[in-house]
Structure formats: C-alpha cells, structure tokens
Amino acid sequence: MTGPLVLIEPHAHRLGGHPQRTLSALAWARPGSVVIAPYGVAAEAVGALREAGARLVTAPAGWGAAVLLAAARAAAGFSAAGQRVFRSRRWPRRVRRWPHQLTLIARCLTEASALRSARRLEPCADAVVILTASEALHGAAALLGGQPHLRFVHEQATTEDTIVRWLGRLARRGEQQVIALAPTRAVGDQLTASFPDLPAVVAAYAVDDGRRLSDAERDGGRAAFDIPATDAVVCLVGGWWPYKDIETIDAALARLKEPLHLVVTGRPLDEQVLQRWRALPGLRLHTVPGPVTDSVLRLVYAAADAALVARRPGVGKESGLVMDAARLGVPLIVSDNDAALAARLHGQPWVLTFPAGDPDALADALHTVIRQPPELPGPDAPARLGMRTAAEQADLLTRTFASLTTKESRC
C-alpha cells in the first residue's frame, strides 16, 4: 500500500481549522497523491503540498466536472442571497431553512465535480477520499461524479427538508458506492439513523504528524505574548460557534480568585464578552484575531500550561482542539460533553475534566492549573484518542476503499 491517493478537500482555501494539516500529512505519507481543491488552496498549505510531491488540482478536469462546478457556484450564490433575504425571524422557519437546502445541493455538486476530476486524472488511485464531506446527498455525489469514494462526515448540522430528502431517495442506489467515515461513534450513530443504507465506519479524522512542541517553542510562546515563565496560562482556541459553551467559561472566569493569563484566538469571537474579560481584575487577556496560520497557532499552544475546551452537553463530534492538545503535547481542561471521549481521557494525569455547563467545576479546574500545572501528555496520548500516524491513516483509507472496488476493475 504505497500508491497515490486522491484527496478532495472543498475547504482547502480556508485558513485555519484542520484541512491543510491533514492534507499535508497524508500527501507526505503517499508521494504523488492528487489533491483536488475546487475552490483553491490556502497559501500556507501550497508549499508543504508541493514539497510532498502532491499534484494540486484547483480547476475542474473535463467539461462534465466544469458544468457541475458551475452549477455548484450558482446554487451557493442563490443560497447566500436567500440567507440574507430570509434571515429575519419574521419569516416562517421552513422559509428560513430553504437557503440551507440549496447549500446542501451546492456541496453535492461540488463533490460530484471533484469526483469526476478524480476519475479522469487518477483512475488507479489507492483511495479516493473527500476529507470534509457534506452530511447529505451521499449517493447523489457518487452517481453524478461517477466515482466510488470514501467521505469523512464530521457532523450533521443541517436538517434535510422535503426536496433534499426526495433527491436523496432518487439517488439511494449510489450509497452503495460510498463508505462514510464518522470521526466519532456519536456521529456514526447519527449517520446510521438518518441513512440506514449508507455503509459507515468510525475512524478519527485527525492524524498525528509527530510534530510535538519543543522546549524552544514553549519558551518562544511565552516570549511572544510577554508572559513570565512562572505565570499560569490557559489558551482558548477556535471560533465561538453555537456548540461551544462560552457562557460557562464566562461565568467561571468571573469566579477566579488567583491571577491567570488567557490567550484567545479564533473567529468569530464576541467582542462584548472579551471586553468583560478584560475588565476582570485577576485576568490578563491576550487576543490573536483569527483565522491564523499553523505557525501562529503553535505559538498559542506553546505559551499555555493547558488548553481549554468547553462544549455544550451532548455534542459528540470530534474535537480537533482535543486532538491538537494530544498531538502537540499540551495539557487539557475539557468538558465531559462527550461520554466516549471522557471515558478515554479518564485517569490521564495531563487532563482535567469538568461537568459540561458547570462554571464552579471549571473555576476549580482553572485554579488547579494556576497552582500546579498538569504534566505534559506522553507520546502515547494521540493513540489513546484513536489518532493514527499519517502512514497508518493512509493504509486505513486504502483498505477501506478496496472493499468498494478492486484496483483491476478501475484500471
């Protein structure tokens, strides 16, 4: 299993998040892989991909792929316009939701275009994988793209309405040309409930690239934010999306009785909340507007005694921030919103867990870090969370894809 992969990433143009790191890691593991990015690749990732020997494809290959991508752009444009027009709550909920149905259709058409390009450019790939796939129209993407494939479905955030469900039923036979990869058991259960005919397996999305923070980086992180080596620091990384529990963090910080530095980066952030934190007497706030490059993100983590991850109860999708902490070697303060994750982390000396939605418990955890920072995660931490090395992940993708079709039939 050493042949090239086809790696499709519709979000490769976005700075921040995890697509670029995963793309680069898998490309290094399989030299000669084809990276298909329908909307381009963020500048910081281009060099690493080229050094890995990847072939970057940012334009559709063939007229069929071009037509599908043009249709996807049109659908996305109508969706954006509809969201602006119907965002007022004066409109009925069913009306406010229809632009999001167009978003699902646009994503399907984008995927189909990339799959047609994959079939044309690398018909003998060891695996064809959409790394950030839509949560709907799985079979339609396979049928329109004419290409069996694997698809990482990170979450199910958009509810299917009548038209999308109808389109999905029309293309249901295409689901047998697809295997969905769910990063957590909770997401896998959601997929099975919504798409009982769609084959799905659970496999962590994040990969361990082996690039733990060095002592020099930790010193550099403190220096970058002008933080004395003896002061306690916690970092809060990532945009404040609805599943993040910023309210609990807000309440916990107001309960602090000892000094703490908090480094915040991401987008979007709530400036009113940040102003409130700046006014807290024992808290020194450092903000780094996002999105940021991976090198800046490493500085943020390097400065911290612990990373803080707080999510609302019941959120069960993979946390890239938890994976980052294990991968980079940063202690963790994390809510117990995901029972499976909490069980994996139970008893680990580098982890402080608090009940989701409990500001008193979070304040206690922050005081623990202030008084005595946890020890650093060991080299076994990524594997404990189900992370594989890039080579192991590439092998898993190859084996899983082989169950869809034989290489001889494709070549």
N, C-alpha and C positions, 0 to 999 in steps of 0.2 A: 504494500500500500504506500506507494511513493509518487503516484501520478498527480497531475494538477487537479485542482478543484475549480469550480465556478462559484464565486462568492458574489451574491447580489445584495446590495445594501442601498435601498432607496433613500436612507437618511445620511449617506456618507458626506453630503455637503454641509451638514450642520456641525458647527463647532461645539465641543462639549459632549457630555454623555460618554457612551462606551463603544459606539460603532467603529471609530477609527482604530482604537486599540485592538479590538477583536479582529478586524480586517487585517491589520499588520501582522498580528501574531500568527494567524492561520496562513497568511501569504508566506511568511518566513518558514513555516513548517512544511509547506508544499511549494517549492520554487516553480515558477512557470504558471501559477494559477492565474485565472482570469477574474478580474474584479470589475463587475458591472455596476456602475453608479449612474442611474438615469438622469439625476439632477446635479452631477458633478461630485468632486471630492474636496473636502476642506484642505486648505493649503498645507496645514501642518502634517497631514497624512500622506501627501503625494510623495514626498522624498522617501519616507520609510517604505512605502509600497514599491517604489521603483528600485530601491536598494535590495528589496527582497526578490526582485526579478519578476514581479507581477505585471501582467498586461492590463492596463487601465482602459476601460471602455466607458465613455461618457456620452456616446451618441448611439442611437439605435442602428442595428445591423440588418439591413434589408427593408423593403417597403412595408412589409407587414408589421414589423416592430415599430417603424416610424408612424404608421397610421394609428396604432394602438396608443403610442405615447402622446400623439397629438390629441387624441380623444381624452386621454387621462388629464392632460393640461386643461382642456376645455371644461371637463367635469369639475376639476379642482377650482377653476375660476368661478363657475356658477355656484359652487359650494361656498366659497369665500364671500361672494356677493350676497348669497342668501343668509349667511350668518350675520352679516352687517344689517340687512334689512329686517330680519325677524328675531333679533336678539332681545327685543323688549319682551318682558313678561306679560305684556298686554295680549300678545298672541297666544293662542292655544298651544299646549305643549306639543301636540302632534305636528303643528306647523313649524314650531321652533326646531323640531328634530329632523325635518326633511333635508336641510342642507348637509347634515352629518351623514345621511344616507348616500348623498352624492359623493361625500368624501370616501366612503367605503367603496363605491363604484370606481372612483378615480384611482384608489390604491390598487384595486384588482387589475385595472387596465395597465397601470404602471408595471405591475409584476408580470403581466402577460407579455408586455413589450420586452422586458428584460429576459424572460424565459425564451422568447423567440430568438433574441440575440444570442443567448447561450447555446441554443441548439445549432445555430448557424456557425458560431465561432469555435466551439469546443465540444463536438458531439461525443467525444470519448472521455470526458472528464470522469474522475473517480467519484465525484459527487457534485450535484447542483443544489445550492442552498440559498434560500432567501433568509438573511440574518435578522431582519426586522420585518416581519410579515404582518399583513392585515389580519384582523380577527374574524373576518367574514369572507365569503365567496372563494373558499379554498379550491373547490372543484372547478369553478369558472376560470380561475387563473391558470390552472393546469390545462384545461381544454383550449382556451384561447391562445395560450402560449405554446401548446403542442409539446410540452416537455415535462416528464415526471420530475419531481423535485422534493426536497425537504424544506420545511418552513418553520422558523422559530416564531411562535406566537407568544409574545411576552405578557399580554394581558387581554382581557375582554372588557373594553371600556365603552364601546358604542353599541347601543341596542339596535338590533335589526328590526326594521319595520316591514310592512307587507311587501313592498316592491323588492327589497333586497332578499327577503325570505323566499319569494317566488323565484327570483333569479337563481338563488342557491339551490332550490329544488330542481330547477331545469338542468342544472349542471352537476347534480349529485354524483353521477357516474364518474365524473372527473376526480372525486375524492379518493378513488382507488389508485390514482396516480400520484398521490401525495402522502407523505408522513409528516404529521405535525410534531414539532419538538416543543414541549412545555418546560419552562425552566424550573417550575416547582410542581409539587403534587397538587396544590390547590388550583393552579391554572389548568393542569391536566384534567382535574375533575370537572372544571367548568367547561372545558372543551368537549369532554365526553357527554356531558349533559346536553349541550347545545348541538353537537354534531355527532350523534351516535354511530354514524357510518364512517367517520373520519379516523383512520389509524393514527394513534398518538403515543408517544413515549416521553418520559420525563428525563431531561438532560440539562444540566446547568449551562447557561449561555456564557457566562464569564469564563475566561481562561487564565491560567496562571502563567505569566510571561517570565517569572523568575527574577523580576527587577525589584527586589526589596529595597527599601530606603537604606542608604548608607549613613554612618555616623556623620560624615561630612555634610550630607544633605540635611540631616537633623539640625546641625549647627547653623547651616545656611538658612534654614527655615526660620529659626529664631532671630537671626540677624536681619532677615528680610522684613520682619514685622517689628523689629526693635523691641524684642521681648527678652528680658533677662533669663538666663538658664534656670534659675531657681523658681521662677513663677509658673503657676499652673495654667495650662492652655487646653481648651477644647475647640474642635473645629466642627462647623455645621455646613455641610456641602450639599449643593444641588438646589434646584428651583423649588419654591414653596408651592407645590401642586396640591390639589384637594386631599389627596391621600396622606400628605404629610401632616403631622399633628403639631403645628406651630403654636396653637393655643396652650397646649400642655407645657411646651418649652417656655413660653412667655410667662406662665404662672410660676414655673419652677425657678426661673431666673430671679423673679421678684422675691423669692424666699431665701436667696443666698445670704449667708452670714459671713462669708470669707471672700477675699478677692479672687477674681478669675478673669483670664483673658479669653475672649470668644472670637474666633476667626470665622467669618461668614462669607461664602462665595456661592454664586448660582444666579439663575434667572428663571422666573420672576421672583423678586423679593418685595416685601411690603415696607415701604419707607416709613410709614407711621409706626409700625412695630419697631423698626430699627431705631427711630428717634426715641421711643420709650426705653429701649435697652441702653442707649447712650446716656440716658439720664439716671440710670441705676448707679448708686454710689460705689458699689463694690465691683462693678463690671467694667472692664475695658474692652471696647468693641473694635474689631478690625474688619473692614469690609473690602472684598475684592469683587467688583461687579462682574457678573458672568455674561456669556459663557467664556471660559478660559482655556488656554492650551494645556496640554498634558504636563508640560514642564512647570507651569504655574501651579497646577493642581497638586503636583508632587511637593512643591514648597509649602502649600497649605497643610497637607497631611504631615509633612516633616516637622512643622512647627508645633504640632499638637501632642499632648500627652494622651489624648483619647479622641476618637471621632464619635459624634452624637448622631444617632439615627432614631427618630421618633415617628411612628406611623399610627394611623387610626386602627382601632381594633378590627380584626378580620381581614385586613389587607394581606394577601398571600402571594403576591408576585415577587419575583427575585429582586433583592436589593443589591444593585450594583455598588452601593456605598459600603454595605457589609462585606461584599466580596473585595472591594478595594482595601479595606482595613486588613483583611486576612492576607491579601496578596502583597501589600506593601509593608506589613509588619507594624500596624498601628493598633493599640488597644481600643476597645469598643464599649460605648454605652448604648444599649439598644432596647427598644420596647419589645414586649412579648406578644405583639400583634399576630405573629405567625407561629402557631404552636409547633409546627415541624421544625422551623428554624430555631426556636427557643430550646427544643429538645437537643438539637445538635450542639448548641452552644453551652448547654448546662454543665456547670462544673469547671468550665475553662477559666484559668486564672487571669486571662487577658480580657475577659468580658464581664461587664456589669449589666445585668438585665433588670428592667423595672416594668411593672404592670402598665400596659398601654392606657393612656389617659389619666395617669396618677401623678400630678405635679409634686406632691410631697415625696413620693418614692424617687422621682427623678432628681429632686433637690438633694436628697440623701446620697444618690449616686455621684452627683457633681461634687459634694463635699468630700466624698471618699477619694475622688481623683485629686482634689486640691490637697488633701492631707498626705496621701500616699498613692502616686500614680501606679496603675496596674503594670505588671511585667509585659514585655513585648510578646506578641504571638510567635510561636515557634515555626519552623519551616513546614510542619505538618498541618498548619492551620488551613491553607487553601483546600487540601484534600478532605479535611473534615467537613467542609461545606459543600463537597461534591464537585469542586473545581478540578479540571484536568489541565495538564500541560497542553500547549498548542498542538504538539505532535499527537498526544493521546486524543484530543478533540477531533483532529483531522481523521484519525483512524476510526473513531466512532462514527463520524459522518459518512465515511466510505463504507463501513459495514452496513449501516442503516440504509443507505442509498442502494446498496447491492440487492437488498430484499425487494426493491421495486422493479428492477430490471437487470438483466445481465449485460455486461460490457460488450459481449459479442453482438447482442441484438441491437445495440446502439451504434456500433462501429461497423 
